[in-house]
Amino acid sequence: MKDKPLILLVEDEAVVAKNVLRMLPNYQTLWAKNGREALSILKKNSSLLGLGHNKIKCILLDLRMPEMDGVQFLKELRKMEDRKIFTRPMPVVFLTAYEDDEKWASAISGNIVKYIQKPVSQEKLNGTLEVIFGNYNTQALAEVTRQEGLKKRESYAGNAEAEVETHLKFTRKTKLLMLV
């Protein structure tokens, strides 16, 4: 029998964490309540004094947490990887209730494999994990996520440009009316 992959869930809300962990019966799981705790767990699960493989094969990461948030944690994780603590980049999936610039910035820079909006659906979560743990190309999934982020950013930029143009038209009309 093949060993169940080990997943680290980094989530500060206990109710959310318990719900997500219930969705993962086919995996071994660990739970950290914030980024600092997650870094400690990662270090404890690395081999060869931190230079070899990690027993943890995927991280499910909340964005907003106390002490060290998801973005800060992700930066630290990637620094550890740059120092060759892991042999390949750890697949990271954001689980977040927020649509914010930090998430998109991380997605666009290729630091995450996927993001899943809360409340987490079992179908989306398990589908993403199947890609990560199957013989699928997680880099392709990360690129799709990056492209989604770029489209979202363009959409935001387009909306901002439209608002500026509307404001300029209004300002011009107001000035014209003032001259009359």
Backbone bond lengths (Angstrom), bond angles and torsions (degrees), N, CA, C in turn:
res aa  C-N    CA-C-N  psi(-1)  N-CA   C-N-CA  omega(-1)  CA-C   N-CA-C  phi
1 M - - - 1.454 - - 1.532 110.04 -
2 K 1.303 116.09 134.05 1.453 121.89 -179.92 1.529 109.55 -72.29
3 D 1.346 116.81 138.49 1.460 120.81 177.22 1.516 110.26 -64.23
4 K 1.314 114.83 145.31 1.457 119.85 175.93 1.527 108.67 -75.31
5 P 1.340 117.65 132.91 1.467 119.58 177.54 1.529 111.12 -62.34
6 L 1.330 115.45 147.78 1.457 122.27 -179.91 1.530 109.45 -95.85
7 I 1.330 115.70 125.25 1.465 122.96 -179.05 1.519 108.91 -116.69
8 L 1.321 115.97 136.73 1.463 121.75 174.73 1.525 108.38 -104.14
9 L 1.329 115.67 120.04 1.466 121.85 174.48 1.520 107.38 -97.65
10 V 1.331 116.56 125.20 1.463 122.01 178.18 1.526 106.51 -114.03
11 E 1.332 115.61 103.79 1.475 122.81 -172.22 1.523 108.87 -153.19
12 D 1.333 117.08 127.40 1.459 120.17 -177.43 1.523 114.05 -83.47
13 E 1.316 118.33 -21.39 1.462 120.73 -177.96 1.530 110.05 -91.22
14 A 1.335 115.83 116.63 1.469 121.94 -174.51 1.531 112.34 -59.85
15 V 1.323 117.76 -42.16 1.470 120.66 -178.33 1.529 110.27 -63.13
16 V 1.320 116.61 -44.58 1.469 120.89 179.26 1.528 109.26 -64.14
17 A 1.329 116.80 -44.91 1.462 120.71 -179.18 1.529 110.96 -59.54
18 K 1.312 117.46 -45.73 1.474 120.51 -179.83 1.524 111.25 -62.48
19 N 1.334 116.96 -39.50 1.468 120.59 178.14 1.527 111.45 -64.29
20 V 1.319 116.81 -44.26 1.465 120.31 179.86 1.532 110.00 -66.54
21 L 1.325 117.25 -43.52 1.467 120.19 -179.83 1.527 111.50 -61.22
22 R 1.325 117.15 -34.58 1.472 121.04 176.86 1.530 111.88 -64.44
23 M 1.323 116.56 -25.82 1.466 120.93 -179.63 1.534 112.49 -79.81
24 L 1.332 117.20 -1.58 1.463 120.86 -172.12 1.533 113.32 -118.75
25 P 1.333 118.95 49.54 1.462 119.12 -176.98 1.533 113.44 -67.78
26 N 1.313 118.07 -19.78 1.467 121.40 -178.63 1.524 113.20 -90.75
27 Y 1.341 116.51 10.23 1.459 121.13 -177.32 1.524 109.90 -133.64
28 Q 1.332 115.19 153.31 1.460 120.15 167.05 1.528 105.35 -82.07
29 T 1.316 116.98 145.07 1.465 118.86 -176.80 1.521 111.85 -135.58
30 L 1.307 114.83 150.30 1.454 124.14 169.68 1.519 106.65 -128.01
31 W 1.332 116.35 152.77 1.457 120.40 -178.10 1.516 110.19 -128.85
32 A 1.318 116.45 128.35 1.467 123.38 173.46 1.521 107.77 -118.17
33 K 1.323 116.30 142.97 1.467 121.11 -176.55 1.533 113.38 -89.40
34 N 1.341 116.92 -9.52 1.464 120.48 177.16 1.525 109.41 -163.09
35 G 1.305 116.23 175.09 1.457 121.20 -176.40 1.512 114.42 -63.35
36 R 1.333 117.86 -38.48 1.470 120.87 179.84 1.530 110.84 -62.56
37 E 1.324 114.96 -45.94 1.458 119.93 178.32 1.537 110.33 -62.31
38 A 1.324 116.28 -38.98 1.469 120.69 179.95 1.532 111.14 -64.27
39 L 1.339 117.72 -41.96 1.469 120.39 177.98 1.524 110.94 -61.01
40 S 1.318 116.26 -40.60 1.466 121.06 178.05 1.533 110.68 -62.47
41 I 1.316 116.63 -44.63 1.471 121.39 179.03 1.531 110.48 -63.29
42 L 1.322 116.90 -41.45 1.467 120.39 178.19 1.521 111.20 -60.73
43 K 1.323 116.36 -44.57 1.469 120.29 -179.54 1.520 111.12 -63.60
44 K 1.327 117.10 -38.65 1.469 121.09 179.32 1.527 112.02 -67.22
45 N 1.321 117.22 -24.48 1.461 121.74 -177.11 1.525 114.06 -100.61
46 S 1.334 117.00 8.87 1.460 119.28 178.36 1.526 109.65 -92.21
47 S 1.328 115.18 155.42 1.460 120.55 -179.38 1.522 110.53 -107.06
48 L 1.310 115.71 167.54 1.468 122.43 176.98 1.523 112.56 51.74
49 L 1.326 115.17 50.95 1.468 121.25 178.96 1.526 112.79 54.79
50 G 1.322 115.30 35.25 1.457 120.24 177.75 1.511 115.29 87.85
51 L 1.334 117.31 0.05 1.459 120.00 -177.38 1.530 113.25 -95.69
52 G 1.325 116.86 -15.58 1.462 120.29 -176.01 1.512 112.41 -103.55
53 H 1.319 114.29 -158.05 1.462 121.36 -179.06 1.518 111.30 -63.90
54 N 1.308 115.19 156.72 1.453 121.33 173.78 1.521 107.47 -106.35
55 K 1.320 116.65 141.99 1.469 120.68 177.68 1.525 110.44 -66.48
56 I 1.327 116.35 -29.45 1.466 121.45 177.88 1.523 107.55 -75.94
57 K 1.326 116.40 131.47 1.458 120.50 -174.48 1.528 113.88 -110.50
58 C 1.348 116.73 -9.82 1.467 120.46 -179.62 1.527 108.21 -161.35
59 I 1.324 115.82 149.67 1.460 121.33 177.16 1.519 108.86 -123.53
60 L 1.336 115.63 129.10 1.464 122.99 171.69 1.522 105.34 -102.08
61 L 1.311 117.82 119.29 1.459 122.14 -165.15 1.520 113.44 -125.90
62 D 1.327 115.49 122.65 1.458 121.51 171.29 1.524 107.85 -76.36
63 L 1.310 117.06 153.53 1.466 120.53 179.35 1.519 112.66 -86.53
64 R 1.303 116.61 -50.91 1.465 120.29 -172.58 1.522 110.27 -101.80
65 M 1.344 113.98 112.18 1.462 121.53 -179.91 1.521 108.88 -144.81
66 P 1.327 116.70 159.34 1.463 119.32 176.31 1.529 111.36 -74.10
67 E 1.304 116.72 165.31 1.471 126.12 177.09 1.521 113.18 68.08
68 M 1.333 118.08 -62.66 1.456 121.92 177.47 1.521 107.09 -143.72
69 D 1.335 116.15 115.64 1.467 119.01 -177.14 1.525 111.45 -79.56
70 G 1.310 116.12 178.60 1.454 121.47 -175.72 1.516 114.36 -63.54
71 V 1.326 117.21 -38.63 1.462 120.37 -179.68 1.529 110.00 -67.82
72 Q 1.328 117.51 -43.98 1.466 120.89 177.49 1.528 110.71 -61.67
73 F 1.342 115.59 -43.41 1.463 120.32 178.31 1.525 110.44 -59.89
74 L 1.324 116.45 -45.33 1.457 120.83 -178.10 1.528 110.97 -61.01
75 K 1.326 117.39 -40.62 1.470 121.07 177.55 1.526 110.59 -61.63
76 E 1.337 116.49 -43.98 1.466 120.68 179.07 1.527 111.44 -65.33
77 L 1.315 116.53 -41.09 1.462 121.06 178.04 1.524 110.21 -59.33
78 R 1.319 117.02 -47.51 1.466 120.43 -178.62 1.530 111.40 -66.53
79 K 1.332 118.26 -32.94 1.475 120.66 174.57 1.525 109.81 -64.19
80 M 1.332 116.98 -42.50 1.466 120.89 177.97 1.530 109.91 -60.21
81 E 1.310 115.90 -42.54 1.461 120.12 179.72 1.525 111.22 -65.52
82 D 1.321 116.75 -36.96 1.462 120.38 177.25 1.526 111.53 -62.20
83 R 1.315 116.54 -29.89 1.476 121.21 177.91 1.528 110.92 -85.05
84 K 1.321 116.31 10.75 1.467 123.61 175.78 1.531 112.85 67.44
85 I 1.311 117.52 30.91 1.458 119.69 175.24 1.517 109.38 -70.39
86 F 1.329 117.50 -35.41 1.454 121.65 176.26 1.521 108.08 -113.39
87 T 1.318 116.62 156.39 1.462 118.83 -178.07 1.520 112.66 -84.81
88 R 1.324 117.94 -19.84 1.467 121.39 176.87 1.524 107.69 -146.82
89 P 1.325 117.58 159.57 1.469 118.61 179.50 1.531 111.60 -60.95
90 M 1.304 115.52 135.92 1.461 122.12 178.57 1.530 108.89 -72.54
91 P 1.327 118.52 128.03 1.462 119.38 175.06 1.535 110.37 -65.67
92 V 1.310 115.80 128.21 1.464 122.18 -179.80 1.520 108.93 -123.31
93 V 1.328 115.22 132.34 1.464 122.11 177.19 1.517 107.47 -119.39
94 F 1.336 116.82 121.82 1.464 119.99 175.23 1.521 109.22 -77.24
95 L 1.321 115.63 133.25 1.462 122.57 169.68 1.521 104.49 -115.72
96 T 1.323 117.12 110.04 1.454 118.03 -173.31 1.521 112.31 -145.84
97 A 1.312 114.36 148.58 1.462 120.55 175.78 1.523 110.32 -93.22
98 Y 1.326 116.83 -4.24 1.454 120.87 -171.98 1.516 112.49 -109.91
99 E 1.307 115.59 141.26 1.464 123.20 170.27 1.522 105.37 -103.15
100 D 1.332 116.71 93.51 1.457 116.74 -179.14 1.528 111.79 -132.29
101 D 1.328 114.91 167.33 1.452 121.57 -174.32 1.520 112.88 -62.80
102 E 1.341 117.74 -36.19 1.461 120.10 -178.55 1.522 110.99 -61.22
103 K 1.334 116.17 -42.96 1.459 120.26 179.78 1.524 109.93 -61.16
104 W 1.326 116.13 -47.23 1.455 119.34 -178.84 1.516 111.30 -66.26
105 A 1.324 116.68 -37.85 1.470 119.39 178.25 1.527 110.24 -60.82
106 S 1.329 117.41 -41.90 1.465 120.51 178.26 1.516 111.43 -68.22
107 A 1.321 116.86 -40.19 1.463 120.44 179.07 1.519 110.40 -64.55
108 I 1.321 116.42 -43.45 1.451 121.24 -177.79 1.525 111.14 -65.58
109 S 1.318 117.38 -36.18 1.461 119.64 -179.07 1.522 112.13 -80.09
110 G 1.328 117.52 1.20 1.457 120.55 174.87 1.510 114.78 81.95
111 N 1.313 116.96 17.25 1.458 119.59 -177.66 1.518 113.99 -83.01
112 I 1.321 117.64 -11.20 1.461 118.91 179.52 1.523 109.75 -127.49
113 V 1.319 115.24 155.85 1.453 120.73 178.06 1.521 110.03 -84.30
114 K 1.334 117.06 -39.00 1.465 121.51 -175.09 1.520 108.50 -161.72
115 Y 1.307 116.53 158.56 1.461 120.66 168.02 1.515 107.00 -124.03
116 I 1.306 114.95 144.81 1.456 121.57 178.60 1.517 107.27 -127.70
117 Q 1.311 115.52 125.91 1.466 121.69 -179.36 1.531 110.19 -74.73
118 K 1.332 116.50 136.63 1.462 121.47 174.10 1.516 108.85 -79.47
119 P 1.308 119.86 147.93 1.458 125.68 0.39 1.526 110.30 -70.02
120 V 1.316 115.05 140.00 1.459 122.18 -175.11 1.528 110.15 -72.16
121 S 1.329 115.55 131.03 1.465 119.09 175.33 1.530 108.17 -94.56
122 Q 1.308 115.87 139.59 1.456 120.84 -179.53 1.527 110.90 -61.25
123 E 1.313 116.21 -36.54 1.471 121.00 -179.80 1.530 111.16 -62.16
124 K 1.341 117.21 -48.70 1.465 120.52 -179.92 1.525 111.39 -65.20
125 L 1.335 115.89 -43.28 1.458 120.30 -178.24 1.525 110.70 -62.98
126 N 1.318 116.76 -50.88 1.463 119.79 -178.55 1.532 111.83 -67.00
127 G 1.333 117.73 -35.11 1.462 120.17 176.11 1.524 111.60 -62.64
128 T 1.318 116.60 -42.54 1.461 121.28 177.96 1.522 110.71 -64.37
129 L 1.332 116.63 -44.00 1.465 120.11 -179.72 1.526 111.58 -66.64
130 E 1.318 117.48 -33.08 1.469 120.26 175.88 1.525 110.48 -62.52
131 V 1.324 116.75 -39.38 1.462 120.21 177.18 1.526 109.64 -64.89
132 I 1.316 116.67 -45.07 1.467 120.98 -177.71 1.528 111.59 -64.21
133 F 1.319 117.40 -44.82 1.458 120.71 -173.95 1.523 114.28 -95.79
134 G 1.314 117.07 -9.94 1.462 120.05 175.98 1.514 109.16 -83.84
135 N 1.265 116.03 -173.29 1.464 120.39 177.48 1.523 109.55 -89.10
136 Y 1.326 115.30 47.13 1.456 120.82 -179.30 1.516 109.28 -104.33
137 N 1.292 115.75 167.64 1.447 122.36 -177.70 1.530 109.84 -92.81
138 T 1.337 116.31 99.52 1.466 119.47 -179.90 1.526 111.25 -68.87
139 Q 1.331 117.01 -25.23 1.464 118.59 176.92 1.527 110.20 -66.36
140 A 1.328 116.18 -35.13 1.469 119.56 177.23 1.521 109.71 -66.18
141 L 1.337 117.34 -41.09 1.460 120.61 177.63 1.532 110.33 -63.35
142 A 1.322 116.48 -42.32 1.473 120.46 177.93 1.530 110.09 -61.49
143 E 1.330 117.23 -38.37 1.462 120.49 179.36 1.524 110.85 -67.40
144 V 1.335 117.22 -39.71 1.464 120.55 175.98 1.523 109.64 -60.33
145 T 1.335 116.78 -45.01 1.462 121.60 178.19 1.522 110.87 -61.28
146 R 1.335 116.66 -40.74 1.466 121.51 178.33 1.525 110.28 -62.83
147 Q 1.328 116.74 -43.81 1.471 121.00 179.74 1.528 110.98 -64.55
148 E 1.343 116.72 -38.82 1.466 120.08 176.18 1.525 109.82 -60.85
149 G 1.319 116.21 -40.30 1.459 120.79 178.37 1.515 112.30 -64.18
150 L 1.336 116.08 -41.68 1.465 119.76 178.38 1.522 111.23 -63.64
151 K 1.332 117.05 -42.19 1.468 120.51 177.89 1.519 110.39 -62.39
152 K 1.330 116.35 -42.45 1.459 120.91 -179.91 1.529 109.31 -63.22
153 R 1.344 116.54 -42.53 1.465 120.07 -179.76 1.522 110.30 -65.36
154 E 1.343 117.22 -41.30 1.468 120.41 177.08 1.523 110.64 -61.97
155 S 1.327 116.06 -39.45 1.453 121.00 178.61 1.525 110.01 -62.41
156 Y 1.339 116.47 -45.02 1.460 120.15 177.47 1.519 110.33 -61.40
157 A 1.343 115.74 -44.17 1.464 120.11 -179.37 1.517 110.33 -64.31
158 G 1.334 117.26 -41.52 1.463 121.17 178.41 1.512 111.38 -61.74
159 N 1.326 117.03 -43.08 1.465 120.95 177.87 1.519 110.43 -63.48
160 A 1.335 116.80 -40.32 1.460 120.23 179.98 1.525 110.21 -65.83
161 E 1.346 116.96 -42.39 1.466 120.36 178.58 1.529 110.54 -62.66
162 A 1.323 117.33 -41.32 1.467 121.20 179.03 1.525 110.37 -63.10
163 E 1.330 116.60 -39.96 1.465 120.37 178.79 1.526 110.53 -65.33
164 V 1.330 116.85 -41.42 1.467 120.77 178.79 1.524 109.52 -63.90
165 E 1.343 117.23 -45.22 1.470 121.37 179.50 1.528 110.89 -61.19
166 T 1.332 117.42 -42.62 1.469 121.32 177.37 1.522 110.38 -61.79
167 H 1.338 115.80 -42.51 1.463 120.57 178.89 1.532 110.63 -62.94
168 L 1.341 117.15 -43.11 1.462 120.64 179.55 1.529 111.41 -63.84
169 K 1.341 116.32 -42.69 1.468 119.66 177.96 1.527 110.55 -61.13
170 F 1.311 116.36 -43.85 1.455 121.26 179.45 1.529 110.01 -62.42
171 T 1.333 116.03 -42.87 1.466 120.64 -179.76 1.525 110.28 -64.13
172 R 1.339 116.98 -43.08 1.467 120.19 179.22 1.528 110.82 -62.46
173 K 1.339 116.12 -44.75 1.471 119.99 179.84 1.518 110.60 -63.00
174 T 1.321 116.22 -40.11 1.467 119.98 -179.68 1.525 109.63 -64.82
175 K 1.342 117.95 -42.18 1.454 120.65 179.22 1.532 111.20 -64.73
176 L 1.332 116.04 -40.30 1.457 119.71 177.99 1.531 110.93 -62.64
177 L 1.309 116.83 -42.71 1.441 120.68 178.86 1.520 111.88 -64.00
178 M 1.338 114.49 -34.54 1.468 118.82 179.75 1.513 110.86 -69.46
179 L 1.348 116.97 -30.75 1.442 120.17 -179.94 1.518 112.50 -74.90
180 V 1.306 116.77 -27.07 1.465 120.67 -176.97 1.485 112.02 -75.65
